[in-house]
Amino acid sequence: MAGILPEVTLPEKGRGSDLRLDDLRRSAGNFIHSCRPRPVLFRRLFRMYASRLRGRLLEIGPEYPQYYDAPSIKLDLCERYGHGKYRVDVVGDACALPFRDGSFSTVVCLEVMEHVTSPERLLSELSRVLRSGGTLFFSVPMAWLYHPIPLDRLRLTSQGVEAVLQEHGFRVVKVHRVVGVLGFITTMLYFMCMARINRVPLNPLRRGLLMLNWLLFLPAFILSIATERLQPKDIYITNFCVAEKP
């Protein structure tokens, strides 16, 4: 009937507080993630190369935390990232980028190549969308836990990264071996403990154990970050590469 107000569904009791609690949990999870050695060291490297973060910037497979302040277009296979809190700008395939040739002055592609079906196709696409004189920030693990999300196909040494980038027309400026022996050992042990804790069926107990796990490993993380330059890099976690397109 005309003039009758539409029915309004009231929120369930406590629903608003539950949403705020979920946001708090995501924020806590993101903060914990950002304190591990690799994110901290990646932020340092981006500050070192801040002058190269210029022009239109594309980030493929975005991570949280964001390691730089420059605005970027974020592309991934799914709509959200960072514990589901952040939305990407473009949903697409890194091996078939939906952009014109030379669309970007800077491309960031971190820890993606091990997950794609065709690393060669990925590198060809990165070169295609990057304009001449542009900068590629690229990383791929040298040693890491098996993590098929959805695939986990390869690892590369620093020489391997340099070789494949040169084969696809890039000029390599520098390959940094990131997270040395101490950081490698503590990070691996941390994630192995997390894997065991995540099997605990009770959510409150599991969350508490995950926080305790982080607190126990935090001093080792701080030590490994502080001594990164002194650690041997025969075993290390990942390669952080800065390259140019001629």
Biotite code that builds the C-alpha atoms (Angstrom):
import biotite.structure as struc

atoms = struc.array([
    struc.Atom([0.000, 0.000, 0.000], chain_id="A", res_id=1, res_name="MET", atom_name="CA", element="C"),
    struc.Atom([1.155, 3.499, -0.836], chain_id="A", res_id=2, res_name="ALA", atom_name="CA", element="C"),
    struc.Atom([2.328, 5.565, 2.089], chain_id="A", res_id=3, res_name="GLY", atom_name="CA", element="C"),
    struc.Atom([3.423, 2.593, 4.189], chain_id="A", res_id=4, res_name="ILE", atom_name="CA", element="C"),
    struc.Atom([7.059, 2.806, 5.276], chain_id="A", res_id=5, res_name="LEU", atom_name="CA", element="C"),
    struc.Atom([9.240, -0.044, 4.069], chain_id="A", res_id=6, res_name="PRO", atom_name="CA", element="C"),
    struc.Atom([10.143, -2.682, 6.591], chain_id="A", res_id=7, res_name="GLU", atom_name="CA", element="C"),
    struc.Atom([13.473, -1.990, 8.277], chain_id="A", res_id=8, res_name="VAL", atom_name="CA", element="C"),
    struc.Atom([15.584, -4.885, 9.477], chain_id="A", res_id=9, res_name="THR", atom_name="CA", element="C"),
    struc.Atom([17.240, -4.000, 12.744], chain_id="A", res_id=10, res_name="LEU", atom_name="CA", element="C"),
    struc.Atom([20.805, -5.186, 13.295], chain_id="A", res_id=11, res_name="PRO", atom_name="CA", element="C"),
    struc.Atom([21.211, -8.202, 15.498], chain_id="A", res_id=12, res_name="GLU", atom_name="CA", element="C"),
    struc.Atom([22.232, -7.509, 19.050], chain_id="A", res_id=13, res_name="LYS", atom_name="CA", element="C"),
    struc.Atom([25.975, -7.096, 19.276], chain_id="A", res_id=14, res_name="GLY", atom_name="CA", element="C"),
    struc.Atom([26.464, -7.137, 15.527], chain_id="A", res_id=15, res_name="ARG", atom_name="CA", element="C"),
    struc.Atom([28.150, -3.736, 15.432], chain_id="A", res_id=16, res_name="GLY", atom_name="CA", element="C"),
    struc.Atom([30.599, -4.676, 18.159], chain_id="A", res_id=17, res_name="SER", atom_name="CA", element="C"),
    struc.Atom([31.361, -7.942, 16.339], chain_id="A", res_id=18, res_name="ASP", atom_name="CA", element="C"),
    struc.Atom([32.273, -6.002, 13.206], chain_id="A", res_id=19, res_name="LEU", atom_name="CA", element="C"),
    struc.Atom([34.536, -3.685, 15.166], chain_id="A", res_id=20, res_name="ARG", atom_name="CA", element="C"),
    struc.Atom([36.170, -6.705, 16.804], chain_id="A", res_id=21, res_name="LEU", atom_name="CA", element="C"),
    struc.Atom([36.768, -8.284, 13.388], chain_id="A", res_id=22, res_name="ASP", atom_name="CA", element="C"),
    struc.Atom([38.436, -5.058, 12.198], chain_id="A", res_id=23, res_name="ASP", atom_name="CA", element="C"),
    struc.Atom([40.599, -5.065, 15.320], chain_id="A", res_id=24, res_name="LEU", atom_name="CA", element="C"),
    struc.Atom([41.651, -8.655, 14.687], chain_id="A", res_id=25, res_name="ARG", atom_name="CA", element="C"),
    struc.Atom([42.565, -7.855, 11.077], chain_id="A", res_id=26, res_name="ARG", atom_name="CA", element="C"),
    struc.Atom([44.539, -4.801, 12.169], chain_id="A", res_id=27, res_name="SER", atom_name="CA", element="C"),
    struc.Atom([46.384, -6.864, 14.785], chain_id="A", res_id=28, res_name="ALA", atom_name="CA", element="C"),
    struc.Atom([47.111, -9.562, 12.219], chain_id="A", res_id=29, res_name="GLY", atom_name="CA", element="C"),
    struc.Atom([48.402, -7.004, 9.718], chain_id="A", res_id=30, res_name="ASN", atom_name="CA", element="C"),
    struc.Atom([50.608, -5.382, 12.380], chain_id="A", res_id=31, res_name="PHE", atom_name="CA", element="C"),
    struc.Atom([52.096, -8.733, 13.379], chain_id="A", res_id=32, res_name="ILE", atom_name="CA", element="C"),
    struc.Atom([52.714, -9.549, 9.719], chain_id="A", res_id=33, res_name="HIS", atom_name="CA", element="C"),
    struc.Atom([54.482, -6.217, 9.196], chain_id="A", res_id=34, res_name="SER", atom_name="CA", element="C"),
    struc.Atom([56.963, -6.822, 12.048], chain_id="A", res_id=35, res_name="CYS", atom_name="CA", element="C"),
    struc.Atom([58.617, -9.892, 10.523], chain_id="A", res_id=36, res_name="ARG", atom_name="CA", element="C"),
    struc.Atom([62.100, -9.484, 9.009], chain_id="A", res_id=37, res_name="PRO", atom_name="CA", element="C"),
    struc.Atom([61.131, -9.576, 5.327], chain_id="A", res_id=38, res_name="ARG", atom_name="CA", element="C"),
    struc.Atom([58.475, -6.799, 5.485], chain_id="A", res_id=39, res_name="PRO", atom_name="CA", element="C"),
    struc.Atom([60.739, -4.577, 7.583], chain_id="A", res_id=40, res_name="VAL", atom_name="CA", element="C"),
    struc.Atom([63.689, -5.067, 5.219], chain_id="A", res_id=41, res_name="LEU", atom_name="CA", element="C"),
    struc.Atom([61.529, -4.558, 2.129], chain_id="A", res_id=42, res_name="PHE", atom_name="CA", element="C"),
    struc.Atom([60.377, -1.201, 3.527], chain_id="A", res_id=43, res_name="ARG", atom_name="CA", element="C"),
    struc.Atom([64.019, -0.192, 4.005], chain_id="A", res_id=44, res_name="ARG", atom_name="CA", element="C"),
    struc.Atom([64.863, -1.106, 0.416], chain_id="A", res_id=45, res_name="LEU", atom_name="CA", element="C"),
    struc.Atom([61.935, 0.847, -0.993], chain_id="A", res_id=46, res_name="PHE", atom_name="CA", element="C"),
    struc.Atom([63.083, 3.883, 0.989], chain_id="A", res_id=47, res_name="ARG", atom_name="CA", element="C"),
    struc.Atom([66.549, 3.403, -0.504], chain_id="A", res_id=48, res_name="MET", atom_name="CA", element="C"),
    struc.Atom([65.088, 3.488, -4.028], chain_id="A", res_id=49, res_name="TYR", atom_name="CA", element="C"),
    struc.Atom([62.311, 6.023, -3.330], chain_id="A", res_id=50, res_name="ALA", atom_name="CA", element="C"),
    struc.Atom([63.416, 8.245, -6.222], chain_id="A", res_id=51, res_name="SER", atom_name="CA", element="C"),
    struc.Atom([62.544, 5.430, -8.655], chain_id="A", res_id=52, res_name="ARG", atom_name="CA", element="C"),
    struc.Atom([58.919, 5.250, -7.458], chain_id="A", res_id=53, res_name="LEU", atom_name="CA", element="C"),
    struc.Atom([57.694, 7.737, -10.022], chain_id="A", res_id=54, res_name="ARG", atom_name="CA", element="C"),
    struc.Atom([54.948, 8.150, -12.588], chain_id="A", res_id=55, res_name="GLY", atom_name="CA", element="C"),
    struc.Atom([52.061, 5.748, -13.004], chain_id="A", res_id=56, res_name="ARG", atom_name="CA", element="C"),
    struc.Atom([52.685, 2.713, -10.789], chain_id="A", res_id=57, res_name="LEU", atom_name="CA", element="C"),
    struc.Atom([51.300, -0.833, -11.061], chain_id="A", res_id=58, res_name="LEU", atom_name="CA", element="C"),
    struc.Atom([51.560, -3.340, -8.210], chain_id="A", res_id=59, res_name="GLU", atom_name="CA", element="C"),
    struc.Atom([50.862, -6.981, -9.063], chain_id="A", res_id=60, res_name="ILE", atom_name="CA", element="C"),
    struc.Atom([49.836, -9.297, -6.237], chain_id="A", res_id=61, res_name="GLY", atom_name="CA", element="C"),
    struc.Atom([49.798, -6.531, -3.589], chain_id="A", res_id=62, res_name="PRO", atom_name="CA", element="C"),
    struc.Atom([51.024, -7.306, -0.099], chain_id="A", res_id=63, res_name="GLU", atom_name="CA", element="C"),
    struc.Atom([50.211, -5.871, 3.290], chain_id="A", res_id=64, res_name="TYR", atom_name="CA", element="C"),
    struc.Atom([51.894, -3.825, 4.601], chain_id="A", res_id=65, res_name="PRO", atom_name="CA", element="C"),
    struc.Atom([52.426, -1.555, 1.627], chain_id="A", res_id=66, res_name="GLN", atom_name="CA", element="C"),
    struc.Atom([56.140, -0.883, 1.509], chain_id="A", res_id=67, res_name="TYR", atom_name="CA", element="C"),
    struc.Atom([56.053, 2.581, -0.077], chain_id="A", res_id=68, res_name="TYR", atom_name="CA", element="C"),
    struc.Atom([53.975, 5.776, 0.017], chain_id="A", res_id=69, res_name="ASP", atom_name="CA", element="C"),
    struc.Atom([53.418, 6.320, -3.704], chain_id="A", res_id=70, res_name="ALA", atom_name="CA", element="C"),
    struc.Atom([49.862, 5.701, -5.006], chain_id="A", res_id=71, res_name="PRO", atom_name="CA", element="C"),
    struc.Atom([49.505, 2.620, -7.191], chain_id="A", res_id=72, res_name="SER", atom_name="CA", element="C"),
    struc.Atom([47.057, 0.582, -9.234], chain_id="A", res_id=73, res_name="ILE", atom_name="CA", element="C"),
    struc.Atom([46.778, -2.815, -7.555], chain_id="A", res_id=74, res_name="LYS", atom_name="CA", element="C"),
    struc.Atom([46.028, -5.977, -9.539], chain_id="A", res_id=75, res_name="LEU", atom_name="CA", element="C"),
    struc.Atom([45.379, -9.489, -8.254], chain_id="A", res_id=76, res_name="ASP", atom_name="CA", element="C"),
    struc.Atom([43.366, -12.616, -9.023], chain_id="A", res_id=77, res_name="LEU", atom_name="CA", element="C"),
    struc.Atom([40.930, -11.854, -6.188], chain_id="A", res_id=78, res_name="CYS", atom_name="CA", element="C"),
    struc.Atom([39.145, -8.730, -5.015], chain_id="A", res_id=79, res_name="GLU", atom_name="CA", element="C"),
    struc.Atom([40.745, -8.401, -1.580], chain_id="A", res_id=80, res_name="ARG", atom_name="CA", element="C"),
    struc.Atom([44.111, -8.830, 0.100], chain_id="A", res_id=81, res_name="TYR", atom_name="CA", element="C"),
    struc.Atom([45.731, -8.176, 3.507], chain_id="A", res_id=82, res_name="GLY", atom_name="CA", element="C"),
    struc.Atom([43.543, -10.539, 5.582], chain_id="A", res_id=83, res_name="HIS", atom_name="CA", element="C"),
    struc.Atom([40.589, -9.497, 3.414], chain_id="A", res_id=84, res_name="GLY", atom_name="CA", element="C"),
    struc.Atom([40.687, -5.867, 4.525], chain_id="A", res_id=85, res_name="LYS", atom_name="CA", element="C"),
    struc.Atom([41.946, -4.146, 1.351], chain_id="A", res_id=86, res_name="TYR", atom_name="CA", element="C"),
    struc.Atom([40.396, -4.128, -2.098], chain_id="A", res_id=87, res_name="ARG", atom_name="CA", element="C"),
    struc.Atom([42.389, -4.348, -5.319], chain_id="A", res_id=88, res_name="VAL", atom_name="CA", element="C"),
    struc.Atom([41.739, -1.918, -8.168], chain_id="A", res_id=89, res_name="ASP", atom_name="CA", element="C"),
    struc.Atom([41.795, -4.458, -11.002], chain_id="A", res_id=90, res_name="VAL", atom_name="CA", element="C"),
    struc.Atom([41.023, -8.177, -10.861], chain_id="A", res_id=91, res_name="VAL", atom_name="CA", element="C"),
    struc.Atom([43.130, -9.855, -13.512], chain_id="A", res_id=92, res_name="GLY", atom_name="CA", element="C"),
    struc.Atom([45.815, -12.343, -14.488], chain_id="A", res_id=93, res_name="ASP", atom_name="CA", element="C"),
    struc.Atom([49.467, -11.314, -14.154], chain_id="A", res_id=94, res_name="ALA", atom_name="CA", element="C"),
    struc.Atom([50.257, -13.412, -17.234], chain_id="A", res_id=95, res_name="CYS", atom_name="CA", element="C"),
    struc.Atom([47.704, -11.506, -19.341], chain_id="A", res_id=96, res_name="ALA", atom_name="CA", element="C"),
    struc.Atom([47.712, -7.959, -18.000], chain_id="A", res_id=97, res_name="LEU", atom_name="CA", element="C"),
    struc.Atom([44.696, -5.874, -19.138], chain_id="A", res_id=98, res_name="PRO", atom_name="CA", element="C"),
    struc.Atom([46.785, -2.768, -19.905], chain_id="A", res_id=99, res_name="PHE", atom_name="CA", element="C"),
    struc.Atom([48.241, -1.209, -23.048], chain_id="A", res_id=100, res_name="ARG", atom_name="CA", element="C"),
    struc.Atom([51.929, -1.413, -23.932], chain_id="A", res_id=101, res_name="ASP", atom_name="CA", element="C"),
    struc.Atom([54.067, 1.043, -21.985], chain_id="A", res_id=102, res_name="GLY", atom_name="CA", element="C"),
    struc.Atom([51.262, 2.027, -19.609], chain_id="A", res_id=103, res_name="SER", atom_name="CA", element="C"),
    struc.Atom([53.398, 2.350, -16.473], chain_id="A", res_id=104, res_name="PHE", atom_name="CA", element="C"),
    struc.Atom([56.576, 4.097, -15.352], chain_id="A", res_id=105, res_name="SER", atom_name="CA", element="C"),
    struc.Atom([57.004, 1.727, -12.390], chain_id="A", res_id=106, res_name="THR", atom_name="CA", element="C"),
    struc.Atom([55.927, -1.859, -11.806], chain_id="A", res_id=107, res_name="VAL", atom_name="CA", element="C"),
    struc.Atom([56.105, -3.673, -8.454], chain_id="A", res_id=108, res_name="VAL", atom_name="CA", element="C"),
    struc.Atom([55.851, -7.479, -8.566], chain_id="A", res_id=109, res_name="CYS", atom_name="CA", element="C"),
    struc.Atom([56.809, -9.105, -5.253], chain_id="A", res_id=110, res_name="LEU", atom_name="CA", element="C"),
    struc.Atom([56.689, -12.852, -4.534], chain_id="A", res_id=111, res_name="GLU", atom_name="CA", element="C"),
    struc.Atom([54.418, -13.570, -7.502], chain_id="A", res_id=112, res_name="VAL", atom_name="CA", element="C"),
    struc.Atom([56.486, -15.466, -10.072], chain_id="A", res_id=113, res_name="MET", atom_name="CA", element="C"),
    struc.Atom([56.609, -18.677, -8.029], chain_id="A", res_id=114, res_name="GLU", atom_name="CA", element="C"),
    struc.Atom([52.790, -18.829, -8.180], chain_id="A", res_id=115, res_name="HIS", atom_name="CA", element="C"),
    struc.Atom([52.112, -18.422, -11.906], chain_id="A", res_id=116, res_name="VAL", atom_name="CA", element="C"),
    struc.Atom([51.742, -21.142, -14.534], chain_id="A", res_id=117, res_name="THR", atom_name="CA", element="C"),
    struc.Atom([54.181, -19.449, -16.928], chain_id="A", res_id=118, res_name="SER", atom_name="CA", element="C"),
    struc.Atom([57.039, -17.384, -15.435], chain_id="A", res_id=119, res_name="PRO", atom_name="CA", element="C"),
    struc.Atom([58.203, -16.541, -18.973], chain_id="A", res_id=120, res_name="GLU", atom_name="CA", element="C"),
    struc.Atom([54.797, -15.111, -19.832], chain_id="A", res_id=121, res_name="ARG", atom_name="CA", element="C"),
    struc.Atom([54.752, -13.077, -16.617], chain_id="A", res_id=122, res_name="LEU", atom_name="CA", element="C"),
    struc.Atom([58.131, -11.513, -17.362], chain_id="A", res_id=123, res_name="LEU", atom_name="CA", element="C"),
    struc.Atom([57.069, -10.759, -20.947], chain_id="A", res_id=124, res_name="SER", atom_name="CA", element="C"),
    struc.Atom([53.961, -8.993, -19.659], chain_id="A", res_id=125, res_name="GLU", atom_name="CA", element="C"),
    struc.Atom([55.961, -6.977, -17.102], chain_id="A", res_id=126, res_name="LEU", atom_name="CA", element="C"),
    struc.Atom([58.246, -5.812, -19.903], chain_id="A", res_id=127, res_name="SER", atom_name="CA", element="C"),
    struc.Atom([55.322, -5.032, -22.207], chain_id="A", res_id=128, res_name="ARG", atom_name="CA", element="C"),
    struc.Atom([53.405, -2.745, -19.821], chain_id="A", res_id=129, res_name="VAL", atom_name="CA", element="C"),
    struc.Atom([56.539, -0.988, -18.534], chain_id="A", res_id=130, res_name="LEU", atom_name="CA", element="C"),
    struc.Atom([57.591, 1.995, -20.614], chain_id="A", res_id=131, res_name="ARG", atom_name="CA", element="C"),
    struc.Atom([61.172, 2.563, -21.767], chain_id="A", res_id=132, res_name="SER", atom_name="CA", element="C"),
    struc.Atom([63.266, 3.947, -18.904], chain_id="A", res_id=133, res_name="GLY", atom_name="CA", element="C"),
    struc.Atom([60.814, 2.589, -16.337], chain_id="A", res_id=134, res_name="GLY", atom_name="CA", element="C"),
    struc.Atom([61.729, 0.683, -13.174], chain_id="A", res_id=135, res_name="THR", atom_name="CA", element="C"),
    struc.Atom([60.726, -2.833, -12.121], chain_id="A", res_id=136, res_name="LEU", atom_name="CA", element="C"),
    struc.Atom([60.776, -3.799, -8.436], chain_id="A", res_id=137, res_name="PHE", atom_name="CA", element="C"),
    struc.Atom([60.759, -7.577, -8.419], chain_id="A", res_id=138, res_name="PHE", atom_name="CA", element="C"),
    struc.Atom([61.198, -10.344, -5.855], chain_id="A", res_id=139, res_name="SER", atom_name="CA", element="C"),
    struc.Atom([61.099, -14.121, -5.865], chain_id="A", res_id=140, res_name="VAL", atom_name="CA", element="C"),
    struc.Atom([62.043, -16.452, -2.986], chain_id="A", res_id=141, res_name="PRO", atom_name="CA", element="C"),
    struc.Atom([65.303, -18.330, -2.806], chain_id="A", res_id=142, res_name="MET", atom_name="CA", element="C"),
    struc.Atom([64.202, -20.526, 0.137], chain_id="A", res_id=143, res_name="ALA", atom_name="CA", element="C"),
    struc.Atom([60.688, -20.618, 1.582], chain_id="A", res_id=144, res_name="TRP", atom_name="CA", element="C"),
    struc.Atom([58.018, -22.944, 2.876], chain_id="A", res_id=145, res_name="LEU", atom_name="CA", element="C"),
    struc.Atom([55.795, -24.738, 0.379], chain_id="A", res_id=146, res_name="TYR", atom_name="CA", element="C"),
    struc.Atom([52.745, -22.483, -0.067], chain_id="A", res_id=147, res_name="HIS", atom_name="CA", element="C"),
    struc.Atom([50.456, -23.426, -2.977], chain_id="A", res_id=148, res_name="PRO", atom_name="CA", element="C"),
    struc.Atom([48.102, -20.424, -3.176], chain_id="A", res_id=149, res_name="ILE", atom_name="CA", element="C"),
    struc.Atom([47.091, -21.584, -5.730], chain_id="A", res_id=150, res_name="PRO", atom_name="CA", element="C"),
    struc.Atom([50.462, -22.834, -7.076], chain_id="A", res_id=151, res_name="LEU", atom_name="CA", element="C"),
    struc.Atom([54.024, -22.962, -5.791], chain_id="A", res_id=152, res_name="ASP", atom_name="CA", element="C"),
    struc.Atom([56.344, -23.840, -8.666], chain_id="A", res_id=153, res_name="ARG", atom_name="CA", element="C"),
    struc.Atom([59.861, -22.451, -8.289], chain_id="A", res_id=154, res_name="LEU", atom_name="CA", element="C"),
    struc.Atom([62.691, -20.885, -6.289], chain_id="A", res_id=155, res_name="ARG", atom_name="CA", element="C"),
    struc.Atom([65.598, -18.846, -7.699], chain_id="A", res_id=156, res_name="LEU", atom_name="CA", element="C"),
    struc.Atom([69.041, -17.770, -6.548], chain_id="A", res_id=157, res_name="THR", atom_name="CA", element="C"),
    struc.Atom([70.225, -14.187, -7.035], chain_id="A", res_id=158, res_name="SER", atom_name="CA", element="C"),
    struc.Atom([72.082, -15.263, -10.176], chain_id="A", res_id=159, res_name="GLN", atom_name="CA", element="C"),
    struc.Atom([68.936, -16.965, -11.448], chain_id="A", res_id=160, res_name="GLY", atom_name="CA", element="C"),
    struc.Atom([66.848, -13.823, -10.971], chain_id="A", res_id=161, res_name="VAL", atom_name="CA", element="C"),
    struc.Atom([69.411, -11.690, -12.757], chain_id="A", res_id=162, res_name="GLU", atom_name="CA", element="C"),
    struc.Atom([69.606, -14.143, -15.653], chain_id="A", res_id=163, res_name="ALA", atom_name="CA", element="C"),
    struc.Atom([65.850, -14.432, -16.293], chain_id="A", res_id=164, res_name="VAL", atom_name="CA", element="C"),
    struc.Atom([65.343, -10.663, -16.134], chain_id="A", res_id=165, res_name="LEU", atom_name="CA", element="C"),
    struc.Atom([68.171, -10.048, -18.579], chain_id="A", res_id=166, res_name="GLN", atom_name="CA", element="C"),
    struc.Atom([66.728, -12.686, -20.903], chain_id="A", res_id=167, res_name="GLU", atom_name="CA", element="C"),
    struc.Atom([63.525, -10.634, -21.041], chain_id="A", res_id=168, res_name="HIS", atom_name="CA", element="C"),
    struc.Atom([65.243, -7.366, -21.873], chain_id="A", res_id=169, res_name="GLY", atom_name="CA", element="C"),
    struc.Atom([65.701, -5.785, -18.452], chain_id="A", res_id=170, res_name="PHE", atom_name="CA", element="C"),
    struc.Atom([68.880, -4.140, -17.227], chain_id="A", res_id=171, res_name="ARG", atom_name="CA", element="C"),
    struc.Atom([69.447, -5.293, -13.646], chain_id="A", res_id=172, res_name="VAL", atom_name="CA", element="C"),
    struc.Atom([70.468, -2.437, -11.333], chain_id="A", res_id=173, res_name="VAL", atom_name="CA", element="C"),
    struc.Atom([70.886, -4.509, -8.166], chain_id="A", res_id=174, res_name="LYS", atom_name="CA", element="C"),
    struc.Atom([69.816, -7.833, -6.649], chain_id="A", res_id=175, res_name="VAL", atom_name="CA", element="C"),
    struc.Atom([69.630, -7.772, -2.846], chain_id="A", res_id=176, res_name="HIS", atom_name="CA", element="C"),
    struc.Atom([69.729, -11.039, -0.915], chain_id="A", res_id=177, res_name="ARG", atom_name="CA", element="C"),
    struc.Atom([67.166, -10.389, 1.803], chain_id="A", res_id=178, res_name="VAL", atom_name="CA", element="C"),
    struc.Atom([66.834, -12.046, 5.251], chain_id="A", res_id=179, res_name="VAL", atom_name="CA", element="C"),
    struc.Atom([70.038, -13.899, 6.080], chain_id="A", res_id=180, res_name="GLY", atom_name="CA", element="C"),
    struc.Atom([70.716, -17.066, 8.071], chain_id="A", res_id=181, res_name="VAL", atom_name="CA", element="C"),
    struc.Atom([69.390, -15.910, 11.459], chain_id="A", res_id=182, res_name="LEU", atom_name="CA", element="C"),
    struc.Atom([66.263, -14.366, 9.964], chain_id="A", res_id=183, res_name="GLY", atom_name="CA", element="C"),
    struc.Atom([65.772, -17.460, 7.812], chain_id="A", res_id=184, res_name="PHE", atom_name="CA", element="C"),
    struc.Atom([65.917, -19.845, 10.795], chain_id="A", res_id=185, res_name="ILE", atom_name="CA", element="C"),
    struc.Atom([63.672, -17.770, 13.071], chain_id="A", res_id=186, res_name="THR", atom_name="CA", element="C"),
    struc.Atom([61.117, -17.104, 10.324], chain_id="A", res_id=187, res_name="THR", atom_name="CA", element="C"),
    struc.Atom([60.908, -20.773, 9.347], chain_id="A", res_id=188, res_name="MET", atom_name="CA", element="C"),
    struc.Atom([60.473, -21.841, 12.988], chain_id="A", res_id=189, res_name="LEU", atom_name="CA", element="C"),
    struc.Atom([57.842, -19.127, 13.482], chain_id="A", res_id=190, res_name="TYR", atom_name="CA", element="C"),
    struc.Atom([55.736, -20.343, 10.565], chain_id="A", res_id=191, res_name="PHE", atom_name="CA", element="C"),
    struc.Atom([56.172, -23.999, 11.515], chain_id="A", res_id=192, res_name="MET", atom_name="CA", element="C"),
    struc.Atom([54.766, -23.181, 14.971], chain_id="A", res_id=193, res_name="CYS", atom_name="CA", element="C"),
    struc.Atom([51.944, -21.198, 13.361], chain_id="A", res_id=194, res_name="MET", atom_name="CA", element="C"),
    struc.Atom([51.030, -24.209, 11.228], chain_id="A", res_id=195, res_name="ALA", atom_name="CA", element="C"),
    struc.Atom([50.685, -26.354, 14.350], chain_id="A", res_id=196, res_name="ARG", atom_name="CA", element="C"),
    struc.Atom([48.703, -23.697, 16.223], chain_id="A", res_id=197, res_name="ILE", atom_name="CA", element="C"),
    struc.Atom([46.277, -23.242, 13.329], chain_id="A", res_id=198, res_name="ASN", atom_name="CA", element="C"),
    struc.Atom([45.160, -26.846, 13.843], chain_id="A", res_id=199, res_name="ARG", atom_name="CA", element="C"),
    struc.Atom([43.741, -25.943, 17.282], chain_id="A", res_id=200, res_name="VAL", atom_name="CA", element="C"),
    struc.Atom([39.938, -26.126, 16.890], chain_id="A", res_id=201, res_name="PRO", atom_name="CA", element="C"),
    struc.Atom([38.951, -23.503, 19.490], chain_id="A", res_id=202, res_name="LEU", atom_name="CA", element="C"),
    struc.Atom([39.153, -19.971, 18.071], chain_id="A", res_id=203, res_name="ASN", atom_name="CA", element="C"),
    struc.Atom([39.872, -18.033, 21.318], chain_id="A", res_id=204, res_name="PRO", atom_name="CA", element="C"),
    struc.Atom([42.624, -20.481, 22.292], chain_id="A", res_id=205, res_name="LEU", atom_name="CA", element="C"),
    struc.Atom([44.081, -20.456, 18.778], chain_id="A", res_id=206, res_name="ARG", atom_name="CA", element="C"),
    struc.Atom([44.211, -16.657, 18.656], chain_id="A", res_id=207, res_name="ARG", atom_name="CA", element="C"),
    struc.Atom([45.860, -16.514, 22.043], chain_id="A", res_id=208, res_name="GLY", atom_name="CA", element="C"),
    struc.Atom([48.488, -19.057, 21.039], chain_id="A", res_id=209, res_name="LEU", atom_name="CA", element="C"),
    struc.Atom([49.193, -17.192, 17.786], chain_id="A", res_id=210, res_name="LEU", atom_name="CA", element="C"),
    struc.Atom([49.784, -13.977, 19.726], chain_id="A", res_id=211, res_name="MET", atom_name="CA", element="C"),
    struc.Atom([52.008, -15.813, 22.219], chain_id="A", res_id=212, res_name="LEU", atom_name="CA", element="C"),
    struc.Atom([53.948, -17.343, 19.327], chain_id="A", res_id=213, res_name="ASN", atom_name="CA", element="C"),
    struc.Atom([54.595, -13.887, 17.872], chain_id="A", res_id=214, res_name="TRP", atom_name="CA", element="C"),
    struc.Atom([55.662, -12.461, 21.250], chain_id="A", res_id=215, res_name="LEU", atom_name="CA", element="C"),
    struc.Atom([58.095, -15.339, 21.787], chain_id="A", res_id=216, res_name="LEU", atom_name="CA", element="C"),
    struc.Atom([59.702, -14.855, 18.375], chain_id="A", res_id=217, res_name="PHE", atom_name="CA", element="C"),
    struc.Atom([59.686, -11.038, 18.399], chain_id="A", res_id=218, res_name="LEU", atom_name="CA", element="C"),
    struc.Atom([63.097, -10.668, 20.154], chain_id="A", res_id=219, res_name="PRO", atom_name="CA", element="C"),
    struc.Atom([64.661, -13.014, 17.568], chain_id="A", res_id=220, res_name="ALA", atom_name="CA", element="C"),
    struc.Atom([63.032, -11.017, 14.764], chain_id="A", res_id=221, res_name="PHE", atom_name="CA", element="C"),
    struc.Atom([64.434, -7.762, 16.164], chain_id="A", res_id=222, res_name="ILE", atom_name="CA", element="C"),
    struc.Atom([67.900, -9.298, 16.491], chain_id="A", res_id=223, res_name="LEU", atom_name="CA", element="C"),
    struc.Atom([67.834, -10.713, 12.966], chain_id="A", res_id=224, res_name="SER", atom_name="CA", element="C"),
    struc.Atom([66.758, -7.342, 11.522], chain_id="A", res_id=225, res_name="ILE", atom_name="CA", element="C"),
    struc.Atom([69.438, -5.464, 13.481], chain_id="A", res_id=226, res_name="ALA", atom_name="CA", element="C"),
    struc.Atom([72.189, -7.848, 12.341], chain_id="A", res_id=227, res_name="THR", atom_name="CA", element="C"),
    struc.Atom([70.991, -8.366, 8.747], chain_id="A", res_id=228, res_name="GLU", atom_name="CA", element="C"),
    struc.Atom([74.116, -6.865, 7.182], chain_id="A", res_id=229, res_name="ARG", atom_name="CA", element="C"),
    struc.Atom([76.365, -9.133, 9.260], chain_id="A", res_id=230, res_name="LEU", atom_name="CA", element="C"),
    struc.Atom([74.627, -12.404, 8.479], chain_id="A", res_id=231, res_name="GLN", atom_name="CA", element="C"),
    struc.Atom([75.913, -14.867, 5.850], chain_id="A", res_id=232, res_name="PRO", atom_name="CA", element="C"),
    struc.Atom([73.734, -14.946, 2.748], chain_id="A", res_id=233, res_name="LYS", atom_name="CA", element="C"),
    struc.Atom([74.487, -18.468, 1.533], chain_id="A", res_id=234, res_name="ASP", atom_name="CA", element="C"),
    struc.Atom([71.041, -19.329, 2.874], chain_id="A", res_id=235, res_name="ILE", atom_name="CA", element="C"),
    struc.Atom([68.520, -16.512, 2.696], chain_id="A", res_id=236, res_name="TYR", atom_name="CA", element="C"),
    struc.Atom([64.801, -16.080, 2.165], chain_id="A", res_id=237, res_name="ILE", atom_name="CA", element="C"),
    struc.Atom([64.271, -13.941, -0.919], chain_id="A", res_id=238, res_name="THR", atom_name="CA", element="C"),
    struc.Atom([65.723, -11.836, -3.730], chain_id="A", res_id=239, res_name="ASN", atom_name="CA", element="C"),
    struc.Atom([64.764, -8.167, -4.024], chain_id="A", res_id=240, res_name="PHE", atom_name="CA", element="C"),
    struc.Atom([65.684, -6.913, -7.478], chain_id="A", res_id=241, res_name="CYS", atom_name="CA", element="C"),
    struc.Atom([65.640, -3.448, -9.004], chain_id="A", res_id=242, res_name="VAL", atom_name="CA", element="C"),
    struc.Atom([65.737, -3.443, -12.818], chain_id="A", res_id=243, res_name="ALA", atom_name="CA", element="C"),
    struc.Atom([65.209, -0.995, -15.674], chain_id="A", res_id=244, res_name="GLU", atom_name="CA", element="C"),
    struc.Atom([63.676, -1.339, -19.100], chain_id="A", res_id=245, res_name="LYS", atom_name="CA", element="C"),
    struc.Atom([66.086, 0.210, -21.645], chain_id="A", res_id=246, res_name="PRO", atom_name="CA", element="C"),
])
